[in-house]
Amino acid sequence: MDPKLISGNANLSFAKSIERRMSVHRGKSVGLVHARVERFNDQEIFVEVFENVRGEDMYTRSH
């Protein structure tokens, strides 16, 4: 199973550096999952993932 990376908006450049590092380490491209992350006026967060991640191990980091 290939790893999938997902990132919010807070530090996209850091996520892209992880993407590059994993691609070099694995010897094949690892890309970020295509997703949209927005914040509503009441500060609620909306995430829409445009790829199938069902059954995948997903990890999140919040601050």
CHARMM internal coordinates of N, CA and C (Angstrom, degrees):
IC EDIT
DIST 1 N 1 CA 1.4469
DIST 1 CA 1 C 1.5297
ANGL 1 N 1 CA 1 C 108.99
DIST 1 C 2 N 1.3068
ANGL 1 CA 1 C 2 N 116.43
DIHE 1 N 1 CA 1 C 2 N 130.10
DIST 2 N 2 CA 1.4577
ANGL 1 C 2 N 2 CA 121.11
DIHE 1 CA 1 C 2 N 2 CA 179.92
DIST 2 CA 2 C 1.5226
ANGL 2 N 2 CA 2 C 110.44
DIHE 1 C 2 N 2 CA 2 C -82.03
DIST 2 C 3 N 1.3292
ANGL 2 CA 2 C 3 N 116.68
DIHE 2 N 2 CA 2 C 3 N 142.20
DIST 3 N 3 CA 1.4762
ANGL 2 C 3 N 3 CA 119.09
DIHE 2 CA 2 C 3 N 3 CA 178.23
DIST 3 CA 3 C 1.5195
ANGL 3 N 3 CA 3 C 110.62
DIHE 2 C 3 N 3 CA 3 C -71.36
DIST 3 C 4 N 1.3123
ANGL 3 CA 3 C 4 N 114.79
DIHE 3 N 3 CA 3 C 4 N 151.37
DIST 4 N 4 CA 1.4629
ANGL 3 C 4 N 4 CA 121.29
DIHE 3 CA 3 C 4 N 4 CA 175.70
DIST 4 CA 4 C 1.5135
ANGL 4 N 4 CA 4 C 108.04
DIHE 3 C 4 N 4 CA 4 C -125.71
DIST 4 C 5 N 1.3147
ANGL 4 CA 4 C 5 N 115.71
DIHE 4 N 4 CA 4 C 5 N 135.46
DIST 5 N 5 CA 1.4589
ANGL 4 C 5 N 5 CA 121.55
DIHE 4 CA 4 C 5 N 5 CA 179.47
DIST 5 CA 5 C 1.5146
ANGL 5 N 5 CA 5 C 109.11
DIHE 4 C 5 N 5 CA 5 C -109.92
DIST 5 C 6 N 1.3097
ANGL 5 CA 5 C 6 N 115.61
DIHE 5 N 5 CA 5 C 6 N 137.34
DIST 6 N 6 CA 1.4591
ANGL 5 C 6 N 6 CA 120.62
DIHE 5 CA 5 C 6 N 6 CA 175.71
DIST 6 CA 6 C 1.5167
ANGL 6 N 6 CA 6 C 107.66
DIHE 5 C 6 N 6 CA 6 C -129.82
DIST 6 C 7 N 1.3174
ANGL 6 CA 6 C 7 N 115.94
DIHE 6 N 6 CA 6 C 7 N 141.44
DIST 7 N 7 CA 1.4579
ANGL 6 C 7 N 7 CA 120.11
DIHE 6 CA 6 C 7 N 7 CA -176.70
DIST 7 CA 7 C 1.5165
ANGL 7 N 7 CA 7 C 109.91
DIHE 6 C 7 N 7 CA 7 C -135.96
DIST 7 C 8 N 1.2988
ANGL 7 CA 7 C 8 N 114.97
DIHE 7 N 7 CA 7 C 8 N 146.95
DIST 8 N 8 CA 1.4557
ANGL 7 C 8 N 8 CA 120.23
DIHE 7 CA 7 C 8 N 8 CA 171.52
DIST 8 CA 8 C 1.5165
ANGL 8 N 8 CA 8 C 109.38
DIHE 7 C 8 N 8 CA 8 C -86.41
DIST 8 C 9 N 1.3156
ANGL 8 CA 8 C 9 N 115.86
DIHE 8 N 8 CA 8 C 9 N -158.34
DIST 9 N 9 CA 1.4659
ANGL 8 C 9 N 9 CA 120.64
DIHE 8 CA 8 C 9 N 9 CA -176.71
DIST 9 CA 9 C 1.5270
ANGL 9 N 9 CA 9 C 113.18
DIHE 8 C 9 N 9 CA 9 C -94.50
DIST 9 C 10 N 1.3269
ANGL 9 CA 9 C 10 N 118.21
DIHE 9 N 9 CA 9 C 10 N -12.85
DIST 10 N 10 CA 1.4662
ANGL 9 C 10 N 10 CA 121.21
DIHE 9 CA 9 C 10 N 10 CA -170.02
DIST 10 CA 10 C 1.5327
ANGL 10 N 10 CA 10 C 113.16
DIHE 9 C 10 N 10 CA 10 C -64.55
DIST 10 C 11 N 1.3207
ANGL 10 CA 10 C 11 N 117.73
DIHE 10 N 10 CA 10 C 11 N -42.56
DIST 11 N 11 CA 1.4589
ANGL 10 C 11 N 11 CA 119.39
DIHE 10 CA 10 C 11 N 11 CA -176.02
DIST 11 CA 11 C 1.5227
ANGL 11 N 11 CA 11 C 109.93
DIHE 10 C 11 N 11 CA 11 C -145.32
DIST 11 C 12 N 1.3142
ANGL 11 CA 11 C 12 N 116.07
DIHE 11 N 11 CA 11 C 12 N 66.07
DIST 12 N 12 CA 1.4578
ANGL 11 C 12 N 12 CA 121.46
DIHE 11 CA 11 C 12 N 12 CA -177.83
DIST 12 CA 12 C 1.5268
ANGL 12 N 12 CA 12 C 112.40
DIHE 11 C 12 N 12 CA 12 C -63.71
DIST 12 C 13 N 1.3247
ANGL 12 CA 12 C 13 N 117.29
DIHE 12 N 12 CA 12 C 13 N -33.46
DIST 13 N 13 CA 1.4718
ANGL 12 C 13 N 13 CA 119.33
DIHE 12 CA 12 C 13 N 13 CA 179.63
DIST 13 CA 13 C 1.5309
ANGL 13 N 13 CA 13 C 110.85
DIHE 12 C 13 N 13 CA 13 C -66.24
DIST 13 C 14 N 1.3286
ANGL 13 CA 13 C 14 N 117.47
DIHE 13 N 13 CA 13 C 14 N -35.74
DIST 14 N 14 CA 1.4665
ANGL 13 C 14 N 14 CA 121.08
DIHE 13 CA 13 C 14 N 14 CA 176.30
DIST 14 CA 14 C 1.5325
ANGL 14 N 14 CA 14 C 110.14
DIHE 13 C 14 N 14 CA 14 C -66.10
DIST 14 C 15 N 1.3260
ANGL 14 CA 14 C 15 N 116.84
DIHE 14 N 14 CA 14 C 15 N -42.45
DIST 15 N 15 CA 1.4655
ANGL 14 C 15 N 15 CA 120.74
DIHE 14 CA 14 C 15 N 15 CA 178.57
DIST 15 CA 15 C 1.5294
ANGL 15 N 15 CA 15 C 110.63
DIHE 14 C 15 N 15 CA 15 C -61.97
DIST 15 C 16 N 1.3180
ANGL 15 CA 15 C 16 N 117.03
DIHE 15 N 15 CA 15 C 16 N -40.18
DIST 16 N 16 CA 1.4663
ANGL 15 C 16 N 16 CA 120.25
DIHE 15 CA 15 C 16 N 16 CA 179.19
DIST 16 CA 16 C 1.5273
ANGL 16 N 16 CA 16 C 111.75
DIHE 15 C 16 N 16 CA 16 C -67.66
DIST 16 C 17 N 1.3332
ANGL 16 CA 16 C 17 N 117.73
DIHE 16 N 16 CA 16 C 17 N -32.56
DIST 17 N 17 CA 1.4647
ANGL 16 C 17 N 17 CA 119.69
DIHE 16 CA 16 C 17 N 17 CA 176.85
DIST 17 CA 17 C 1.5295
ANGL 17 N 17 CA 17 C 110.22
DIHE 16 C 17 N 17 CA 17 C -69.90
DIST 17 C 18 N 1.3223
ANGL 17 CA 17 C 18 N 117.83
DIHE 17 N 17 CA 17 C 18 N -36.33
DIST 18 N 18 CA 1.4727
ANGL 17 C 18 N 18 CA 121.03
DIHE 17 CA 17 C 18 N 18 CA 174.73
DIST 18 CA 18 C 1.5214
ANGL 18 N 18 CA 18 C 109.62
DIHE 17 C 18 N 18 CA 18 C -64.92
DIST 18 C 19 N 1.3192
ANGL 18 CA 18 C 19 N 116.72
DIHE 18 N 18 CA 18 C 19 N -42.04
DIST 19 N 19 CA 1.4650
ANGL 18 C 19 N 19 CA 122.40
DIHE 18 CA 18 C 19 N 19 CA 177.49
DIST 19 CA 19 C 1.5349
ANGL 19 N 19 CA 19 C 110.58
DIHE 18 C 19 N 19 CA 19 C -56.71
DIST 19 C 20 N 1.3342
ANGL 19 CA 19 C 20 N 117.29
DIHE 19 N 19 CA 19 C 20 N -48.34
DIST 20 N 20 CA 1.4740
ANGL 19 C 20 N 20 CA 121.12
DIHE 19 CA 19 C 20 N 20 CA 179.45
DIST 20 CA 20 C 1.5267
ANGL 20 N 20 CA 20 C 111.21
DIHE 19 C 20 N 20 CA 20 C -63.36
DIST 20 C 21 N 1.3292
ANGL 20 CA 20 C 21 N 116.80
DIHE 20 N 20 CA 20 C 21 N -44.00
DIST 21 N 21 CA 1.4668
ANGL 20 C 21 N 21 CA 121.16
DIHE 20 CA 20 C 21 N 21 CA -178.24
DIST 21 CA 21 C 1.5306
ANGL 21 N 21 CA 21 C 111.09
DIHE 20 C 21 N 21 CA 21 C -62.83
DIST 21 C 22 N 1.3355
ANGL 21 CA 21 C 22 N 116.46
DIHE 21 N 21 CA 21 C 22 N -43.87
DIST 22 N 22 CA 1.4721
ANGL 21 C 22 N 22 CA 119.93
DIHE 21 CA 21 C 22 N 22 CA 178.80
DIST 22 CA 22 C 1.5213
ANGL 22 N 22 CA 22 C 111.27
DIHE 21 C 22 N 22 CA 22 C -65.46
DIST 22 C 23 N 1.3325
ANGL 22 CA 22 C 23 N 116.77
DIHE 22 N 22 CA 22 C 23 N -37.38
DIST 23 N 23 CA 1.4666
ANGL 22 C 23 N 23 CA 120.31
DIHE 22 CA 22 C 23 N 23 CA 179.68
DIST 23 CA 23 C 1.5210
ANGL 23 N 23 CA 23 C 110.88
DIHE 22 C 23 N 23 CA 23 C -64.11
DIST 23 C 24 N 1.3315
ANGL 23 CA 23 C 24 N 116.85
DIHE 23 N 23 CA 23 C 24 N -42.08
DIST 24 N 24 CA 1.4699
ANGL 23 C 24 N 24 CA 120.68
DIHE 23 CA 23 C 24 N 24 CA 178.47
DIST 24 CA 24 C 1.5269
ANGL 24 N 24 CA 24 C 109.70
DIHE 23 C 24 N 24 CA 24 C -65.94
DIST 24 C 25 N 1.3224
ANGL 24 CA 24 C 25 N 117.14
DIHE 24 N 24 CA 24 C 25 N -44.65
DIST 25 N 25 CA 1.4657
ANGL 24 C 25 N 25 CA 121.59
DIHE 24 CA 24 C 25 N 25 CA -177.74
DIST 25 CA 25 C 1.5286
ANGL 25 N 25 CA 25 C 111.57
DIHE 24 C 25 N 25 CA 25 C -63.90
DIST 25 C 26 N 1.3307
ANGL 25 CA 25 C 26 N 117.45
DIHE 25 N 25 CA 25 C 26 N -40.88
DIST 26 N 26 CA 1.4660
ANGL 25 C 26 N 26 CA 121.92
DIHE 25 CA 25 C 26 N 26 CA -177.40
DIST 26 CA 26 C 1.5255
ANGL 26 N 26 CA 26 C 112.51
DIHE 25 C 26 N 26 CA 26 C -83.53
DIST 26 C 27 N 1.3283
ANGL 26 CA 26 C 27 N 117.65
DIHE 26 N 26 CA 26 C 27 N -19.57
DIST 27 N 27 CA 1.4544
ANGL 26 C 27 N 27 CA 120.19
DIHE 26 CA 26 C 27 N 27 CA -178.31
DIST 27 CA 27 C 1.5193
ANGL 27 N 27 CA 27 C 113.14
DIHE 26 C 27 N 27 CA 27 C 80.49
DIST 27 C 28 N 1.3080
ANGL 27 CA 27 C 28 N 117.44
DIHE 27 N 27 CA 27 C 28 N 8.96
DIST 28 N 28 CA 1.4629
ANGL 27 C 28 N 28 CA 121.19
DIHE 27 CA 27 C 28 N 28 CA 174.97
DIST 28 CA 28 C 1.5200
ANGL 28 N 28 CA 28 C 108.59
DIHE 27 C 28 N 28 CA 28 C -150.88
DIST 28 C 29 N 1.3144
ANGL 28 CA 28 C 29 N 114.85
DIHE 28 N 28 CA 28 C 29 N 159.84
DIST 29 N 29 CA 1.4561
ANGL 28 C 29 N 29 CA 120.86
DIHE 28 CA 28 C 29 N 29 CA -172.25
DIST 29 CA 29 C 1.5319
ANGL 29 N 29 CA 29 C 112.67
DIHE 28 C 29 N 29 CA 29 C -65.58
DIST 29 C 30 N 1.3115
ANGL 29 CA 29 C 30 N 115.35
DIHE 29 N 29 CA 29 C 30 N 131.75
DIST 30 N 30 CA 1.4635
ANGL 29 C 30 N 30 CA 123.13
DIHE 29 CA 29 C 30 N 30 CA 171.31
DIST 30 CA 30 C 1.5231
ANGL 30 N 30 CA 30 C 105.38
DIHE 29 C 30 N 30 CA 30 C -118.37
DIST 30 C 31 N 1.3124
ANGL 30 CA 30 C 31 N 116.60
DIHE 30 N 30 CA 30 C 31 N 120.22
DIST 31 N 31 CA 1.4635
ANGL 30 C 31 N 31 CA 119.44
DIHE 30 CA 30 C 31 N 31 CA -176.19
DIST 31 CA 31 C 1.5108
ANGL 31 N 31 CA 31 C 112.88
DIHE 30 C 31 N 31 CA 31 C -111.38
DIST 31 C 32 N 1.3094
ANGL 31 CA 31 C 32 N 114.42
DIHE 31 N 31 CA 31 C 32 N 162.34
DIST 32 N 32 CA 1.4596
ANGL 31 C 32 N 32 CA 119.84
DIHE 31 CA 31 C 32 N 32 CA 174.18
DIST 32 CA 32 C 1.5206
ANGL 32 N 32 CA 32 C 109.31
DIHE 31 C 32 N 32 CA 32 C -74.65
DIST 32 C 33 N 1.3213
ANGL 32 CA 32 C 33 N 116.23
DIHE 32 N 32 CA 32 C 33 N 142.45
DIST 33 N 33 CA 1.4518
ANGL 32 C 33 N 33 CA 121.78
DIHE 32 CA 32 C 33 N 33 CA 175.57
DIST 33 CA 33 C 1.5271
ANGL 33 N 33 CA 33 C 108.08
DIHE 32 C 33 N 33 CA 33 C -66.59
DIST 33 C 34 N 1.3117
ANGL 33 CA 33 C 34 N 116.87
DIHE 33 N 33 CA 33 C 34 N 134.23
DIST 34 N 34 CA 1.4647
ANGL 33 C 34 N 34 CA 121.67
DIHE 33 CA 33 C 34 N 34 CA 179.51
DIST 34 CA 34 C 1.5247
ANGL 34 N 34 CA 34 C 108.47
DIHE 33 C 34 N 34 CA 34 C -72.09
DIST 34 C 35 N 1.3276
ANGL 34 CA 34 C 35 N 116.21
DIHE 34 N 34 CA 34 C 35 N 114.06
DIST 35 N 35 CA 1.4609
ANGL 34 C 35 N 35 CA 121.20
DIHE 34 CA 34 C 35 N 35 CA -177.44
DIST 35 CA 35 C 1.5249
ANGL 35 N 35 CA 35 C 109.98
DIHE 34 C 35 N 35 CA 35 C -147.19
DIST 35 C 36 N 1.3234
ANGL 35 CA 35 C 36 N 114.27
DIHE 35 N 35 CA 35 C 36 N 161.46
DIST 36 N 36 CA 1.4706
ANGL 35 C 36 N 36 CA 121.42
DIHE 35 CA 35 C 36 N 36 CA 176.48
DIST 36 CA 36 C 1.5214
ANGL 36 N 36 CA 36 C 106.95
DIHE 35 C 36 N 36 CA 36 C -121.73
DIST 36 C 37 N 1.3264
ANGL 36 CA 36 C 37 N 116.54
DIHE 36 N 36 CA 36 C 37 N 129.95
DIST 37 N 37 CA 1.4571
ANGL 36 C 37 N 37 CA 122.38
DIHE 36 CA 36 C 37 N 37 CA 179.22
DIST 37 CA 37 C 1.5252
ANGL 37 N 37 CA 37 C 107.64
DIHE 36 C 37 N 37 CA 37 C -124.27
DIST 37 C 38 N 1.3244
ANGL 37 CA 37 C 38 N 115.90
DIHE 37 N 37 CA 37 C 38 N 123.35
DIST 38 N 38 CA 1.4574
ANGL 37 C 38 N 38 CA 120.81
DIHE 37 CA 37 C 38 N 38 CA 179.85
DIST 38 CA 38 C 1.5258
ANGL 38 N 38 CA 38 C 109.66
DIHE 37 C 38 N 38 CA 38 C -133.93
DIST 38 C 39 N 1.3147
ANGL 38 CA 38 C 39 N 115.45
DIHE 38 N 38 CA 38 C 39 N 161.81
DIST 39 N 39 CA 1.4621
ANGL 38 C 39 N 39 CA 121.24
DIHE 38 CA 38 C 39 N 39 CA 177.36
DIST 39 CA 39 C 1.5263
ANGL 39 N 39 CA 39 C 108.11
DIHE 38 C 39 N 39 CA 39 C -121.09
DIST 39 C 40 N 1.3393
ANGL 39 CA 39 C 40 N 115.94
DIHE 39 N 39 CA 39 C 40 N 128.20
DIST 40 N 40 CA 1.4578
ANGL 39 C 40 N 40 CA 121.45
DIHE 39 CA 39 C 40 N 40 CA 177.12
DIST 40 CA 40 C 1.5303
ANGL 40 N 40 CA 40 C 109.89
DIHE 39 C 40 N 40 CA 40 C -74.91
DIST 40 C 41 N 1.3279
ANGL 40 CA 40 C 41 N 116.66
DIHE 40 N 40 CA 40 C 41 N 167.47
DIST 41 N 41 CA 1.4651
ANGL 40 C 41 N 41 CA 121.53
DIHE 40 CA 40 C 41 N 41 CA 179.32
DIST 41 CA 41 C 1.5278
ANGL 41 N 41 CA 41 C 113.13
DIHE 40 C 41 N 41 CA 41 C -57.25
DIST 41 C 42 N 1.3406
ANGL 41 CA 41 C 42 N 116.80
DIHE 41 N 41 CA 41 C 42 N -32.31
DIST 42 N 42 CA 1.4695
ANGL 41 C 42 N 42 CA 120.10
DIHE 41 CA 41 C 42 N 42 CA 179.63
DIST 42 CA 42 C 1.5291
ANGL 42 N 42 CA 42 C 112.50
DIHE 41 C 42 N 42 CA 42 C -86.14
DIST 42 C 43 N 1.3453
ANGL 42 CA 42 C 43 N 116.50
DIHE 42 N 42 CA 42 C 43 N 13.80
DIST 43 N 43 CA 1.4669
ANGL 42 C 43 N 43 CA 125.67
DIHE 42 CA 42 C 43 N 43 CA 177.38
DIST 43 CA 43 C 1.5301
ANGL 43 N 43 CA 43 C 114.08
DIHE 42 C 43 N 43 CA 43 C 74.50
DIST 43 C 44 N 1.3268
ANGL 43 CA 43 C 44 N 118.76
DIHE 43 N 43 CA 43 C 44 N 5.60
DIST 44 N 44 CA 1.4613
ANGL 43 C 44 N 44 CA 121.03
DIHE 43 CA 43 C 44 N 44 CA 171.76
DIST 44 CA 44 C 1.5246
ANGL 44 N 44 CA 44 C 108.07
DIHE 43 C 44 N 44 CA 44 C -66.71
DIST 44 C 45 N 1.3204
ANGL 44 CA 44 C 45 N 116.44
DIHE 44 N 44 CA 44 C 45 N 148.22
DIST 45 N 45 CA 1.4642
ANGL 44 C 45 N 45 CA 121.23
DIHE 44 CA 44 C 45 N 45 CA -178.79
DIST 45 CA 45 C 1.5246
ANGL 45 N 45 CA 45 C 109.43
DIHE 44 C 45 N 45 CA 45 C -106.03
DIST 45 C 46 N 1.3184
ANGL 45 CA 45 C 46 N 116.09
DIHE 45 N 45 CA 45 C 46 N 135.09
DIST 46 N 46 CA 1.4557
ANGL 45 C 46 N 46 CA 123.13
DIHE 45 CA 45 C 46 N 46 CA 177.47
DIST 46 CA 46 C 1.5278
ANGL 46 N 46 CA 46 C 107.85
DIHE 45 C 46 N 46 CA 46 C -115.20
DIST 46 C 47 N 1.3315
ANGL 46 CA 46 C 47 N 116.00
DIHE 46 N 46 CA 46 C 47 N 127.54
DIST 47 N 47 CA 1.4704
ANGL 46 C 47 N 47 CA 121.35
DIHE 46 CA 46 C 47 N 47 CA 178.31
DIST 47 CA 47 C 1.5196
ANGL 47 N 47 CA 47 C 107.88
DIHE 46 C 47 N 47 CA 47 C -124.08
DIST 47 C 48 N 1.3200
ANGL 47 CA 47 C 48 N 115.71
DIHE 47 N 47 CA 47 C 48 N 128.21
DIST 48 N 48 CA 1.4563
ANGL 47 C 48 N 48 CA 121.34
DIHE 47 CA 47 C 48 N 48 CA 174.77
DIST 48 CA 48 C 1.5201
ANGL 48 N 48 CA 48 C 108.11
DIHE 47 C 48 N 48 CA 48 C -121.99
DIST 48 C 49 N 1.3252
ANGL 48 CA 48 C 49 N 116.47
DIHE 48 N 48 CA 48 C 49 N 118.55
DIST 49 N 49 CA 1.4657
ANGL 48 C 49 N 49 CA 122.24
DIHE 48 CA 48 C 49 N 49 CA -178.56
DIST 49 CA 49 C 1.5271
ANGL 49 N 49 CA 49 C 108.00
DIHE 48 C 49 N 49 CA 49 C -99.16
DIST 49 C 50 N 1.3290
ANGL 49 CA 49 C 50 N 116.59
DIHE 49 N 49 CA 49 C 50 N 126.27
DIST 50 N 50 CA 1.4604
ANGL 49 C 50 N 50 CA 122.23
DIHE 49 CA 49 C 50 N 50 CA -175.61
DIST 50 CA 50 C 1.5276
ANGL 50 N 50 CA 50 C 113.22
DIHE 49 C 50 N 50 CA 50 C -96.45
DIST 50 C 51 N 1.3271
ANGL 50 CA 50 C 51 N 117.52
DIHE 50 N 50 CA 50 C 51 N 10.34
DIST 51 N 51 CA 1.4623
ANGL 50 C 51 N 51 CA 121.80
DIHE 50 CA 50 C 51 N 51 CA 177.70
DIST 51 CA 51 C 1.5194
ANGL 51 N 51 CA 51 C 108.84
DIHE 50 C 51 N 51 CA 51 C -126.64
DIST 51 C 52 N 1.3074
ANGL 51 CA 51 C 52 N 116.01
DIHE 51 N 51 CA 51 C 52 N 157.27
DIST 52 N 52 CA 1.4547
ANGL 51 C 52 N 52 CA 120.37
DIHE 51 CA 51 C 52 N 52 CA 177.69
DIST 52 CA 52 C 1.5276
ANGL 52 N 52 CA 52 C 109.37
DIHE 51 C 52 N 52 CA 52 C -77.35
DIST 52 C 53 N 1.3130
ANGL 52 CA 52 C 53 N 117.04
DIHE 52 N 52 CA 52 C 53 N 117.26
DIST 53 N 53 CA 1.4640
ANGL 52 C 53 N 53 CA 121.87
DIHE 52 CA 52 C 53 N 53 CA 177.04
DIST 53 CA 53 C 1.5272
ANGL 53 N 53 CA 53 C 110.63
DIHE 52 C 53 N 53 CA 53 C -119.46
DIST 53 C 54 N 1.3115
ANGL 53 CA 53 C 54 N 116.35
DIHE 53 N 53 CA 53 C 54 N 12.56
DIST 54 N 54 CA 1.4623
ANGL 53 C 54 N 54 CA 121.25
DIHE 53 CA 53 C 54 N 54 CA 178.98
DIST 54 CA 54 C 1.5212
ANGL 54 N 54 CA 54 C 110.47
DIHE 53 C 54 N 54 CA 54 C -60.56
DIST 54 C 55 N 1.3168
ANGL 54 CA 54 C 55 N 116.04
DIHE 54 N 54 CA 54 C 55 N 129.93
DIST 55 N 55 CA 1.4616
ANGL 54 C 55 N 55 CA 121.49
DIHE 54 CA 54 C 55 N 55 CA 179.42
DIST 55 CA 55 C 1.5176
ANGL 55 N 55 CA 55 C 114.13
DIHE 54 C 55 N 55 CA 55 C 80.06
DIST 55 C 56 N 1.3269
ANGL 55 CA 55 C 56 N 117.91
DIHE 55 N 55 CA 55 C 56 N 0.54
DIST 56 N 56 CA 1.4671
ANGL 55 C 56 N 56 CA 122.12
DIHE 55 CA 55 C 56 N 56 CA 179.79
DIST 56 CA 56 C 1.5281
ANGL 56 N 56 CA 56 C 109.69
DIHE 55 C 56 N 56 CA 56 C -88.67
DIST 56 C 57 N 1.3181
ANGL 56 CA 56 C 57 N 116.14
DIHE 56 N 56 CA 56 C 57 N 151.98
DIST 57 N 57 CA 1.4601
ANGL 56 C 57 N 57 CA 120.78
DIHE 56 CA 56 C 57 N 57 CA 171.70
DIST 57 CA 57 C 1.5171
ANGL 57 N 57 CA 57 C 107.40
DIHE 56 C 57 N 57 CA 57 C -82.20
DIST 57 C 58 N 1.3035
ANGL 57 CA 57 C 58 N 116.40
DIHE 57 N 57 CA 57 C 58 N 119.97
DIST 58 N 58 CA 1.4655
ANGL 57 C 58 N 58 CA 121.59
DIHE 57 CA 57 C 58 N 58 CA -178.77
DIST 58 CA 58 C 1.5170
ANGL 58 N 58 CA 58 C 108.27
DIHE 57 C 58 N 58 CA 58 C -122.19
DIST 58 C 59 N 1.3115
ANGL 58 CA 58 C 59 N 115.78
DIHE 58 N 58 CA 58 C 59 N 139.99
DIST 59 N 59 CA 1.4625
ANGL 58 C 59 N 59 CA 122.04
DIHE 58 CA 58 C 59 N 59 CA -179.55
DIST 59 CA 59 C 1.5213
ANGL 59 N 59 CA 59 C 109.11
DIHE 58 C 59 N 59 CA 59 C -124.66
DIST 59 C 60 N 1.2945
ANGL 59 CA 59 C 60 N 116.22
DIHE 59 N 59 CA 59 C 60 N 147.50
DIST 60 N 60 CA 1.4514
ANGL 59 C 60 N 60 CA 120.46
DIHE 59 CA 59 C 60 N 60 CA 179.90
DIST 60 CA 60 C 1.5123
ANGL 60 N 60 CA 60 C 109.66
DIHE 59 C 60 N 60 CA 60 C -131.16
DIST 60 C 61 N 1.2866
ANGL 60 CA 60 C 61 N 114.71
DIHE 60 N 60 CA 60 C 61 N 154.43
DIST 61 N 61 CA 1.4636
ANGL 60 C 61 N 61 CA 121.02
DIHE 60 CA 60 C 61 N 61 CA 175.61
DIST 61 CA 61 C 1.5118
ANGL 61 N 61 CA 61 C 106.30
DIHE 60 C 61 N 61 CA 61 C -130.85
DIST 61 C 62 N 1.2952
ANGL 61 CA 61 C 62 N 116.05
DIHE 61 N 61 CA 61 C 62 N 128.04
DIST 62 N 62 CA 1.4680
ANGL 61 C 62 N 62 CA 119.34
DIHE 61 CA 61 C 62 N 62 CA 176.07
DIST 62 CA 62 C 1.5222
ANGL 62 N 62 CA 62 C 107.10
DIHE 61 C 62 N 62 CA 62 C -124.15
DIST 62 C 63 N 1.3151
ANGL 62 CA 62 C 63 N 116.25
DIHE 62 N 62 CA 62 C 63 N 157.74
DIST 63 N 63 CA 1.4576
ANGL 62 C 63 N 63 CA 119.86
DIHE 62 CA 62 C 63 N 63 CA -176.45
DIST 63 CA 63 C 1.4950
ANGL 63 N 63 CA 63 C 111.51
DIHE 62 C 63 N 63 CA 63 C -110.28
END
COOR INIT
IC SEED 1 N 1 CA 1 C
IC BUILD
